[in-house]
Amino acid sequence: MALYVMKFGGSSVGDTERMMRVAKRVVEKQDEGHKVVVVVSAMGDTTDDLIDQAKMLNEQPPLREMDMLMTTGEQISVALLSIAIHALGRSAISYTGWQAGFRTEPVHGKARITDIHPERVQQALNENNIVIVAGFQGMTEDGEITTFGRGGSDTTAVALAAAISADYCEIYTDVDGIYSTDPRIVKNARKLKEISYDEMLELANLGAAVLHPRAVEYAKHNQVRLVVRSSFNHNEGTVVKEEVNMEQGVVVSGIAYDKNVARISILGVSHIPGVLAKVFGSLADVKIDVDIIVQSGVQDGKADFSFTVGLSDRENAINVINGIRGEVPFEDITSEEGLVKVSIVGAGMVSHPGVAAQMFDVISKQDVNIKMVSTSEIKCSCVIDGSKLNEVVKALHTAYGLDTKEQVSVGGPEDRR
């Protein structure tokens, strides 16, 4: 007997038919003699629909009320899945994130988990229940409901797996593993049998939507056995673990992209000590994550620098910078949207010079200008205009020898087992 945490995303529980398929999949796991905890996201496009409704009423809805609103999507999912499992003759119980013991920092919209008290989950398992937990949500010490940010159900699943010492944490999605790039763009993407925590963390941070970055961090820190697989078939998935055997000749493991990019440029800043610390410290104080930073040369004691933030943080970032203009004088501030960050990732890049140069060459041959660049030992990222994203991703995938002859099935054939 093993203890499994099984996480199902919104596409896997998108309607009642898919919900029943998930219920059967969960019962099947129990029939194999295992204890099961299930973490689910909101059904289909529920979260997007809730956001749209809120913005029809208020273009800038209060973050606290948005957390109150968006947590309802997962609560619907856990209740319906429990009802479906009961219909199959099994005992199940559903919990919200806070009922399952998730405590968070007092930040709305992208709270971090501070502690987990899973006693109710453990007790329900001891009573032979299938336990179903709402992903993406928790509660502060003083009783405020919070959410973990988009994709936070992955974090819920991995953190809960660590807290209850689960043997496996399986993340179910609409593709049967982790691929070398988005199979919706490259139909002959390569399925990875295994990938290291570090490579997966880079891919997740760079936009690969298959796993949430904080989930990978939790898995690495707690050595959680993490498997990504399809909810539509029983194919073997991709194992995320500490070290993997590098495939001969494969330097780049994956190509990721992120459309959630805005570039902000501050022009004519006085070139004096402490300027960058003040700017980026002020942004950090309001929980704005800054990614790539580029500073130009100094002329007449003035410098220009640019940085990227998430699209949703663009307006807030500009307001913060304008708010410190008295302390950090500058001539102008501009912003640019319609951008995308394309990245290559691979542990083999450390010992292979020229990988980044090849990336620049491939992008240039698509008649695309590179606006910003960021590199590390195992990744290289370029910010480009988003209009030729698909062409660039396909060209890079081919250039690094990642194409296969097989066609990826997204969503998969309906699984009747």
VEXLOFI-888042 format. One record per residue: residue in three letters; x, y, z negated of N, C-alpha, C in turn. Coordinates in steps of 0.05 Angstrom, whole numbers, plus 5000, padded with zeros to 4 digits. Each point is the difference from the previous one (the first is absolute). Layout:
REM VEXLOFI-888042
ALAXYZXYZXYZ...
***
This chain:
REM VEXLOFI-888042
MET501749765000498350245000501850255000ALA499350195017501450265001498050224996LEU501050244993498450234998500550195024TYR497950055015500250175024498650264996VAL501250225010498650255004499650025031MET497550035009499450025028498850285005LYS501350155017499050275006498950015029PHE497550105003498750035026499550295005GLY500850095024499750285008497250055011GLY499650265007497450085009498949865025SER501849945019499149865024499249714994SER501149884979499449724993497249984987VAL499150224988497350004987498350215013GLY500350045026498750225013496949985002ASP498949764998497149975001499449754983THR497449944998499249774982500949735012GLU500249985026500949755012503049964992ARG501650215003502849974993500349974970MET498350124984500149984971499549704993MET498149875013499549724994502449825008ARG501350085022502449855009502150024979VAL500450244989502050034978499249834976ALA497450014993499149844977500749715004LYS499549895024500749725005503049954998ARG501650205009502949974999500949994971VAL498850164984500750014971499249744987VAL497649905005499149754988501749775009GLU500950015025501849795011502649994984LYS501050244992502450014984499549874973GLN497750064988499449884974499649705003ASP498949915022499649715005502749855001GLU502150155007502749875001501249974972GLY498550104980500949964973501350244987HIS499850235013501350244991498250204986LYS501150164982498550234989500350235019VAL497950175002500050205020499050274989VAL501650215006499150284996500050125028VAL497850155006499750125026500050314996VAL501550145017499950295001498950085027VAL498050185001498950085025499950305003SER500150085026499750285007497150065007ALA499450255006497350075008499449885028MET497549955005499249885025500550185024GLY501449895020500350145026500850294998ASP498350185010500650285001498750164977THR499349854979498550134978501550254989THR502649974995501550224988500050245018ASP500549955026499950235020497350135000ASP497949835000497350115000499450184975LEU501049914977499650154976501450275001ILE502549995011501550255003498650195018ASP499049905023498550165019497650134987GLN498549854985497650114987500850224980ALA502149954985500850214981500850265014LYS501449975023501050245014497750145015MET497849865005497750145011498850194980LEU500449944974498950164979502050214991ASN502649935001502150184990502649935014GLU501150195015502449955015502449934981GLN499950104976502149944981498849904974PRO499049755000498749894976502049974977PRO499150034976501849964976501149725000LEU502649974994501349745000498749814980ARG499250104977498849834980497449875011GLU498450175012497549895011500449815023MET502150055016500649815021500849734989ASP501550004978500649744987497449864990MET498350164988497449884992498549885023LEU500150145023498549915023501349755013MET502650025005501349795016500349734986THR500050014973500249744986497449835003THR497950135008497549855004500149805022GLY501750055021500249825022501049734992GLU502149994983501149754990498149864981GLN498550164985498149884981497749855015ILE499250115022498149865017501149735010SER502550015008501349755011500249794979VAL500950074976500449794979497349874992ALA498050174998497349894993498949815021LEU500250095025499049835022501549745003LEU502750014996501549765002499449814977SER499650104977499249834977497349875006ILE498150165011497449895007500249785020ALA501850045020500449805021501249744988ILE501850034982501349764988497949854982HIS498350154986497949874985498149845018ALA499650115024498249865019501249745009LEU502749974998501349755007500249814976GLY498750084978499949824977502350024981ARG501650225001502350034983499550244981SER501549994978499850224981502150215006ALA499150255002501850235006499150244984ILE501950174994499450254986501650235012SER498850235004501350235012500750214980TYR502250145004500950214982500950245017THR499550244989501250245011503049994993GLY501550195010502850014994500550054970TRP498450184988500450064972499049774982GLN497949865008499249764985502249795000ALA501549995022502149805003502650094985GLY499950244989502250094983502050195012PHE499550115023501950185013499950284988ARG502350094989500350264989501950165018THR499450255004501650165019500850274988GLU501850135014500650284994497750185007PRO499850244988497750175005500250165026VAL500149865023500250135026497849895018HIS498450185012497949915017500949975029GLY499249785013500549975028502449825006LYS502050004983502449835004501449954974ALA498449894981501149944973501849765001ARG501949994982501749774996499149844975ILE500349745002499349834977502050044978THR499150044976501850024976500049754984ASP497849855000499849764984497649835009ILE500149744995497849835006499449824975HIS497549994993499149844978498049795011PRO501049775009498349815015498549804983GLU499550064974498949804982497349905010ARG498350185011497449915010500349815024VAL501950065017500549835023500949724991GLN501950004981501049744989497849844987GLN498350134985497849874986498149875020ALA499350165021498249905021501149765015LEU502750015005501349775013499949764982ASN500450044974499949774981497349884999GLU497950155007497349905000499249895028ASN502149955017499649885026498450185020ASN500250264996498850185019502050075023ILE498950055023501550145021499750304993VAL502250144996500050274991500450195024ILE498350195003500150195023500550284989VAL502150135009500850264990499950215022ALA498950234994500050225019502850125003GLY500950025025502650115005500050304999PHE502450125000500350295006499250194977GLN499449894976498950174980500949924972GLY500050214982500649954972498850224983MET501050034976498950204982502350114982THR499950264995501950124982499449934971GLU501950064982499649944972497650154988ASP499350235012497850154989497449955016GLY499949795017497549915012499450125027GLU501950135013499450115027500649785021ILE498249975019500349815022502050125020THR501949835010502050085019500249805023THR501250095022500549815022503050015007PHE500949795014502949975005500950105027GLY498250125016500750085027499249785020ARG499950075026499149815020501949765000GLY498949765002501649764999500649904972GLY498950144980500749934973499049744990SER498249865015499149744991502349805001ASP501950035019502449835000501550034973THR500250254991501450054975498549874977THR497450025000498449874979500649704999ALA500049875024500449715001502749924990VAL502150145009502749924992500550064971ALA499150234990500450074972498549814982LEU497649925008498449814984501449735001ALA501049925023501549745001502350004981ALA501550224998502250024981499049994972ALA497850144994499050024972499049734990ILE498949835017498949754991501849765007SER502450075010502049795007498949815021ALA498750105021498949835021502349875015ASP499449765010502049855015500350125028TYR497850105012500150115027498250245001CYS500750195017498350225007499750005030GLU497649945010499649995029498450245009ILE501050145020498750245011498849915027TYR497350005001498649925024499250245017THR500549985026499450235018498949895026ASP499950175021498849925025502149905020VAL502549984991502149875016501349794982ASP501249805012500949774984502950024991GLY500850244991502750044989501050285007ILE502650034995501350255006501449985027TYR499650205016501149995028502250215003SER501549965021502250185006499150285006THR497550035008498850275002497049965000ASP498550225003497149995000499049835025PRO498849774995499149845023497750125016ARG498850214989498050145016501250165022ILE502650074997501550155021501649805017VAL501449824987501749815015498749724996LYS498749905021498549754998501949764997ASN502550035008501949774997502050064978ALA499050124978501750054977500849744987ARG502350004987501149764987499049974972LYS498949774993499249944973502449924984LEU500450134976502249944983499349784980LYS501649794999499649794981500550094972GLU502050174997500650124973501450275005ILE499950164979501250265001500950084971SER502250144998500950084973498350224988TYR500050024974498650224986501050275011ASP502650035003501150265008499150075028GLU500049815019499150065027497050075000MET498549844985497150044999499450274987LEU501550084980499650254987500550235019GLU502149985016500650215020497750015020LEU499149775011497950005020497450124988ALA499449934975497550104988500250304995ASN502350104991500350284996500050165026LEU500849875022500150135026497549985016GLY497949884989497450015013498849735007ALA501449784997498949745005497749954981ALA497649975010497650004983499449734987VAL501649805006499349734990500349974970LEU501850154988500350004971500550284989HIS499050054976500450264988502850014987PRO501450235003502850014989500249934971ARG498150104984500249954971499649714994ALA498449865016499649714997502649865003VAL501650085021502549875005502050064977GLU499950244990501750084977499449824976TYR497549964994499149834978501049725004ALA499649905025500849725006503049964996LYS501650195010502949994997500850014971HIS498950194985500850044973499349764982ASN497749875006499049784984500349735013GLN501449995023500549755014497449845005VAL497950155008497549875007500249865027ARG499049755001500049855025497850115017LEU500750155021498150155016499849885028VAL497649955009499549885026497950165014VAL500550085025498050145017498949805021ARG497449975000498849815019497250095009SER498949865019497450085012497749894984SER497950164998497549914987498249865021PHE500949995025498349885021501049735009ASN502349914991501049735006501849904977HIS500949765003501749884979502949975008ASN500950175019502849995008501850094977GLU502549905001501950094980500550305004GLY500450144978500550285002502950074998THR500650254993502750094997500750024970VAL502249904992500950014972501850244996VAL499450164980501750234993501649924975LYS502650005002501749904977502650154999GLU501749934981502450154994502049995023GLU500749775009501949975022498949815021VAL500650065025499149835022502449935018ASN499649795015502049925019499650165026MET502050155007499850175024500049835025GLU498150055018500049865025502350095018GLN501349805012502450065016499350205022GLY501650225001499750195022497950214995VAL498449984979497950204994501150204980VAL500550255010501150214983497750164988VAL498050065016497750154991497749814995SER498950004976497849824993497350115008GLY499750264998497450115005500050305009ILE497850085012499750285009497450104988ALA500250224985497650114987499550285010TYR497650104996499450285008498050114979ASP500150264998498350144981498850255014LYS497450005003498750245012499350214980ASN500349944975499350184978502450194994VAL500750165020502450164998499450295008ALA500950194983500050285007502850114994ARG500950185018502650124995499650294992ILE501450084978499950274990502850125002SER500150245011502650135003500050274985ILE502050044984500450264985502350145013LEU499550245010501950155017501150244984GLY502650045005501350244988500249994970VAL500849774989500349974971502850094992SER500150154978502650094990501749754992HIS502550005010501749774995501550044974ILE498649944978501250024974499449754984PRO501749944980499649754984497249994987GLY498849775000497549954986497550035016VAL500250095026497750055016498549745005LEU501449805010498849745006498849874975ALA501450034978499049884975497450134992LYS499750265004497650144992497749925019VAL500549995026497949935019499049724995PHE501849805000499149734998499249924972GLY501150144980499049964973497150094997SER499450225012497250104999498149815014LEU500849895022498449805014499649754984ALA502249914987499849764983498150044976ASP499950254990498350064977497149955006VAL499250035025497249955008499749735015LYS501949824996499949735010499949995031ILE501450185013500349995029502649865007ASP499749775015502449855008501250135025VAL502550054999501550115023501749785012ASP500049985027501549785012502650115012ILE500150055026502450095014500550294995ILE502550074994500850284996502450065018VAL499750225015502250095018500550294996GLN502550084996500750284997501850085023SER499550235012501650105022502550154989GLY501750095018502450154992499350274989VAL501950114985499650254987500950235018GLN498350215002500850235016499150254986ASP501950194995499450254986498849944972GLY501049794987499149944973497349884999LYS498949935024497249895001500249725012ALA498149834992499949735011497049925005ASP499649825018497349895005500149704991PHE497849904989499949724996497249905003SER499849745009497449875005499849754984PHE497649924994499649754986497249895008THR499649744995497449885007498549924975VAL497450035002498249914978497649855014GLY498449874984497649885011498050215009LEU498549945021498150195011498150124979SER499149834982498150094980501350204980ASP502750004999501450174981501050265013ARG499650035026501150235015499050264989GLU497550044997498950264991500850064972ASN500049804983500850044972502950074998ALA501749875017502850064999500650295009ILE498650095020500350285009499250194978ASN497849944987499150184978502150014977VAL501149774994502149994978502450175008ILE500949975025502450155008499450305001ASN497750085010499250284999499950114972GLY499249824981499850084972502650054986ILE502249905012502750054987501650205017ARG498750145018501450185018501550224985GLY499050084977501450204984502649904988GLU500249744996502449884989501949905022VAL498849925022501649905023499250165025PRO501150235004499250165023500649865027PHE498250025018500449905027498450175020GLU500749985025498850175021497449895010ASP499849735003497549895012499849714993ILE497649895002499549714996498149915022THR500749785013498449895022499549704995SER498049895013499549714997499249895027GLU500449745003499449875026498749734994GLU497849945015498749744998500249865026GLY498549785004500249855025502649845003LEU501349964977502649865000499749714991VAL502049845005500149734990502949934993LYS500349844979502749914992500249715009VAL502049945017500549735009502649914988SER500049754989502349904986500749725008ILE502649944999501049725003501149924973VAL499649744993500949904974501349735004GLY502249954987501349745001502449984983ALA500349794984502349964983502649985017GLY499749905024502349975018501250265010MET498650224996501050265009502650084986VAL500349904975502350084984502749935014SER500149775013502549915012500050025031HIS498150155011499950035029500050295008PRO502350125007500150285008498550045027GLY499050235004498750065026497049955001VAL498949894978497149945000498450265003ALA500750214984498650255001500350145028ALA502549985010500550125027498249875021GLN499649744998498249865019497250104997MET499150054975497350114996499750275013PHE501950184996499950265012499849985031ASP501649825011500049965029497449905011VAL498849814986497449895008497950214999ILE499950164979498050224998500450215022SER502550075005500550205021499049905028LYS500349745005499149895025497050005004GLN498550054978497150035001499350295004ASP502150175004499650295004498750134975VAL501149924977499050104975502350134984ASN499550234990502050144983499849914971ILE502349974987500149934972500250264984LYS498250044981499950254985501549984974MET500049774987501449964974500949714999VAL502249964985501149734997500749954970SER499549754991500849924974501149725001THR502149944986501249735001500749904972SER500149744998501149874976501449755009GLU501049834982501449765008498449815017ILE497449994994498349805015497750135015LYS500150265005497950125016500950255014CYS498650075022500450255014497350105008SER499350254994497450125006500350245017CYS498250035019499950245018497350125000VAL499750264996497550145002499850105029ILE497849925013499650075028497150105004ASP499550105023497250075008498449745002GLY497550014990498449764998498849915026SER500250155021498549945025501049755014LYS502549924995501249775014500749784979LEU498649984979500649814979500149715011ASN497949925013499849725009502449935019GLU500650185018502249955019502649974986VAL500550174980502549994985500249744984VAL497949934986500049754984500549765017LYS498649985023500449775018502949995011ALA501150235007502750015011502049924979LEU499750094976501949934978499849704994HIS497549905000499649714994501449835020THR499950085025501449855021503050034998ALA500950244995502950065000501449844978TYR498749954978501349864978499449705000GLY499049905023499649715004497949884982LEU497950154994497949894982497649895014ASP499850045026497749895015500049705000THR497549894999499749715002498149945023LYS499649755006498249925022497249974990GLU499649964973497449964989498550264997GLN497349995003498350234996498849994972VAL500250224985498950014973497050035002SER498649854982497150024998499450174975VAL499050245004499350174977497149954993GLY499549934975497349934992499649705001GLY501349875019500149715001497349875008PRO500149755008497549865005498549954974GLU497549985001498449974976500749734987ASP500550014975500849764985497649884987ARG499349765008497649874990500549814977ARG502649984991500649814979498950094973
***
